[in-house]
């Protein structure tokens, strides 16, 4: 005898003695098998693990037969003569796969099957969970057929068109080669003309400096320090400075790059570029001065790229952005686009600040240990050691300033060497498009 479930808007299980249905499992499998036919073991299945069955809403007002014995999946609503083919669409979010939506040939949502095995029926105004209430025979040939195919948006169509003429597609280069100046020069001088574009004002505002794919710094310092391009020198000339982590006695400290307030990470409008690669709605562009940028394709109809490099006589000045961080150089080292000696030099300079702080903590700790061994009372020891802690935290950044300056100089040296290569590529590209 069948036992019907109580009405519920939540996916649940129903005990069906003749079908052996219980809670648990996943929608990945249907029709669980027993070790031997008739072994007497009742095995639990979810609503979605039945190959074919009749389902109904908790109040019994809506029902249907779902047949998943073959592809495509078919459904027949109670009282409807039509048997409809369904198209499965996997649903994912940041947590992973959440289930599968089944659509009719006209694109309307019909069912949702969760990874937990629950089945939801979509209606004109509601979406209701259902339970199997009886066995059913496989359905016959579908009367409403056709695979639903999502209509591509204008952005998706444009991304596909750009991908078809990208450097990666046309020349067989890799995405990481966009950071390799030798490969950039090769593409600038020999890529087909269809791979070249120039940025509109809207496109320039959407593109952002990204010298390597795993680019790690960004944002202004928030400290009020503003970039004055005309007066800036050293590392600040390129729109950034080095900042240590919050100083805390005994804690290790590393320098990291922060861009200065007012530094613009976007290329200038009109900049000529190669469409290097396309990933979803993001386009990797390499300007003809060897700058690597990431452009987000907007959803509106504003043009962000114009075809062709344009006339070399109207190109904006090169090297609008060139700042590199320690992390950028390490990433470049991993893909072999900076000399090994450069990577080792930057790593050693980066360690200089870290080691200097450790030395300051060691020296202060010796003074603290001496106080603790002294004949002072507890209150005196606390006051003395607190003063040593505070002095060490204030003095460490000052005493380690030469290490910071050395790293900044090393980064500038690397940037300027790369800029010389980039300028040479730009001049060669200009000769091609005069």
N, C-alpha and C positions, 0 to 999 in steps of 0.2 A: 504494500500500500504506500502511495506517495504522500509525503508530509510536506505541505506548502510552507514557505517561509513567511514570517510576518513582514508587513510593509516596512520598507526602509529606504532612505536616500543614500545609505552608505553601503559600499560593496561588502557582501558577506557571504557566508557559506550556508548551505542547507543540507541536512542529513537525509539522504535518499537511500533507504536500505537496499532497494533493488538495484540501484546504480553504484552503490559503494562510494558515495561522495562525502568528503570531509574537507575541513579547511586546511590551507597550507599550499606550498609549492610555488611554481612560477609559470608564466604563460609561454615559456620556451618550448615545453613539451605538451603534447596532447595524447590522449588514450594511453595511460600508463600500462606497462606490461607486467604480468605476474611471472614469477619464476617458472611456474608450471600451471597449466590450465586447471582450475578447480582445486588449487592448493589450500583453499579455505581462508586465505589471508585477505582482509579488507584493507585496501590501500587508499589513502586520501588523495583527492584531486581538487583542483580549484574549478571555478565555473568555466574558465577558459581552457581547461585541459581535456574537454570533450571534443571529439572530432565533429560530431553532429548531434544537436539536441534542440529542444524547444525551450525558449526562455520567456519569462514574463516579468513585468514590474511587480513590485511588492503588493500593489493593490489589485493586480490581475487585469487591469484595464488595457494594457498594451502587451502584445506578445509577438514572437517571431521564431522562425526556424533558422538557425545559423549552421551552415555546412562548410567545414574546413577540411573535407576529405581530399580535396584537390585544389590546385590554383587555377584561376583566381577564386578567392572566397566568395560564396554566394549567400544571399539572404532572401527570405520571403516573409513579409509581414502578414500577420493574421488578417484574413479577409481580403487579401490582395492577390490577384492572379499572377502578378509579375514576379519573376525571380531575377534579382539584380546582382550583377557582378560588383565587387568592391575592390578598391585599390588600397593597399597598405602603405601608410606613411609613418615612419619611425619618429617618435617624439623624444627629444633630448633637451636637457638644460644643463646648468652648471653642475648639477648633482649626478649626471649620467643619464642613461636611458630610463624614461619614465613609462613608456608603453607604446602602443600603436593605435593610430587613428585610421579608421576605415572609411573611405569616401566613395560615394556613388559616382557614376560616370559624369554627372553634371557638376561635380565638385562639392556637393553638400556632404557635411559630416553625418555619418550614420551611426557608427559605433566607436567607442574607445575601450581598448583592452589594456589594463594596467599590468605592470611587471609582476604585481602580486596576484594576478589572475582574476581581478574583478572586471565586469563588463558593464559599460554604461551605454544606454540608448539615447541618441540625440533626437529631439523633437523640434517643432517650430519655435517653442518658447522654453522648453525644459530639457534637462539632461538627467536621466534617471538610471540608477543602478538596477540590474536585473539578476535573477537567479534562474537556473534550469529547473523546470517543473515537470518535465516528462521527456522520455526518449523520443527520437524522431528518425525517419529514414532520410538518406541522402536526397538532396534536391535534384531535379532534372536539369535540362539544358536552360541556361539563362535566357531570358527574354529581353532584358535591358543590359546591353553589353558595352564594353569600351573601357580602356585604361585611362584614368584621370591623370592629366599632366599639368603641373602648375604653370601658370602663365608667368613668363619671366618679366621682371620689372625693367624699366628703361635703364636703370643702373646696372642690373645684371647683364643686359644685352650689351651695354657699352663696355663693361668689364671684360666680357668674352671677346668683343671685337679688339680691344687693346691687347688682350693676352695673345690673340692670333698673330699680332705683328710685333710682339715683344722680342727683345734680344734673346731671351732664353729660348723662345720658340724658333726664331729665325736663324740663330747662330749656334744653338746647342750649348750655350754657356750656362753656368749655374747662378742661382740667386746670390750666393756668397761672393761671386766674382764681381758684383757691383762695388765691392770695397777694394778690389784689386786694380790698381791704377794701370798695370800692364794690360789687363783685359779691357779696361775702360778705353784705353787708347786704341786697342784693336777694334773695338766696336765703333768708336767715334769715327774711325777712318774707313771702315769697311761694311758697317751695318747697312741694310737696305734703307732707302729714304723713308719708307713707310714706318720705320721704327722711331723716327724723330718727331718731336713735338716741341711746342713752346708754351709756357704757362700764361694763362690769362690772369688778370688781377685776382679774380675769385680763386683760381687754381693755386696761385702763389700763396694766398692766405690759408689755404687748406693743407699745403705741404709743410712738412717739418723735417728739420735736419736729423738725420739718423745715419751716422757714419758706418755703423755695423748693425746687423739684424738684432743682436741682443744689446740694445742701447740702454744705458742704466741711469743716466742723470737727467735732470730737467727741473723746470720751475725756477722762480726767482728765489733769492736768499731769504726774503722776508725781513732782512735786517735793516732795510732802508738804504743800503749801498746801491747806488745807481751807476750804470755804465755810461761813461763819458768816452765815446769812441775817439774823439780828437785828442784827449789827454791821457787815455789809458796806456799803460806800458806793461811789458812782460806778459804774463798769462792773462791778465785783465784785458789786454789789447784784443783778445779773441772772445771777450764777453763772459769770462768766468773767473772764479778764484777757488782756492782750496780751503776747506773748512774741516776742522777736526770734530770728532764726536764730542758729546758733552763730557767735560773733564770730571772724573771721579777718582779719588785716590785709589791706587791699586788696580784700576781697570785698564785693560789694553785700549789703545787709541789709534785710529786710522784716519787718514785724510781722505776726503771725497770731494768731487767737483760739484760746485753749485754755480748755476748761471746767474749773472748779475741782472738786476732789475733794469728793463729797457732793452736788453739784448733780444734781437729778433731771430727766431729760429726758422723763419720762412725765407725761401729764395725770392729774388726780385721778380716782379712781373716781366714777362717777355723773355725770361731765361730759357735758352735752348736746352733740350734734354732728350735722353733716350728713354723710351719705355722699356725698362729692364725686365720686370716680371709683374705678375698680377696674382694676388692672393685674396679671393673673395672680393670685398669692396675696397681693398687697399692696393695701390699701385706703387711699386718701387721705381722711382725716377733717378736717373743719374744725369746731372747737368753736364754740359760739355767742358766744364772746368774740373770734372772728377768729383763733384759733390754728390753724396748719396742722400736722397730724401724719400719720405713716405707720404703719399698723397691719399687721402680718404675721398672716395667718390661720393658726392652728396646725393641726396634723394631728389632734389629739385632739378629743374632743367637748366640751371645756370651753367654755361660752358666753363670747364676748368682747364681744358687743353685745346690748343689749336694745332692742326696737323702741320707737319714740317718744322724745320729748325728756324725758319725765318731768315731774313737777310743778316749776314754777319755784321754789317755796318750798324745795325740797330740793336745789337745784343747789349745787355747791361754789363757792367764791369764784373769780372770773375771774383771768386773767393769771398762771396758774401758771408759764408759760414765755414769755419775750419777747426773749431775747438774740438779737442780730444781729451778724454779722461783716461786715468790709469786702466779702468775696466775696458774702455774701448780698445786700448792698445793690447791688452791681454787677449781680447776676442780676436783682434787682427792677427795676433801671433798664432792662435789656434788654427786659423784657416790659412796661415802661411803668407800673409800679405804685408807683414813688416819683418825686417831682418831679425834673426834670433838674437843678435847682439843688442839690438834696440830694446827688445822685450826684456832681456836680462838686466840691462841698464836701468830701465824704468822700475822693474821689480825691486832692484837693490835700493834705488832712491826712495821708493815707497816704504820699504822696510826701515829706512833711516829714521823717520819720525816715530814709528812704532817702537823701535829699539831705544830711541832717546827717551821716550816716556817711561819705558821699563827701567832704565837706568836712574831716572829721577825718583821713581818709586822705591827702588832698592836703597838709594842713598838716604831717603827720608825714613825708610823703615829701620835703618841702622840707628838713626837718632831716636826713633820711638822706642826701639829695644833698649837703648841705653837709659832712657827715662824710666822704663818699666823696671829695670834692674836697680834703680837708684833707691835711696832711703826716703824719698818724698812720700808724703801721705797720699791717699787716694784722690783727694780733691786736687792737690797740686799736680799729680800725674795726669789727671783728666784735662786740666787747663793747659798743661805743657804740650801733651800729645795732640790736643785739638788745634793748637796753634801750628804745630808741625804739619798736620794734615792740610790745613787751609793754605799755609805758605807754599807747600809743595804743589797744590792744585793751581795756585796763582802763578808760580814760577815756571812750571813745566812748559807751558806754551811759549813763554819768552825764551827759555833756554834752548828749546827745540826749534826755534824760528829758523836757524840756518838750515836745518834738515828740510823744512817746508820750502824754503827758497831754492834749495838744490833740486827738489822734485819739480817745482814750477819751471825752473830753467831747463830741466830735462824734457818736460812736456812741450815747452816752447821750441826746443831744438827739434823734436820729432815733428811737430806741426809745421815748422818752417821748411824742413826737408821735404815733407809731403806736399806743401804748397808750391815748391819749386817744380815738382813733377806735374802737379795739376796745372800750373800756368803754361808749361810746355805743351800739354795736351790741348789746352784751350787755343793756343796759337795755331797748332796743326789743324784743329777742327775749323778754325776761322778760314784757313786757306782752302778747305774743302767747300765751304759755303759762300765764298766771296762771289 
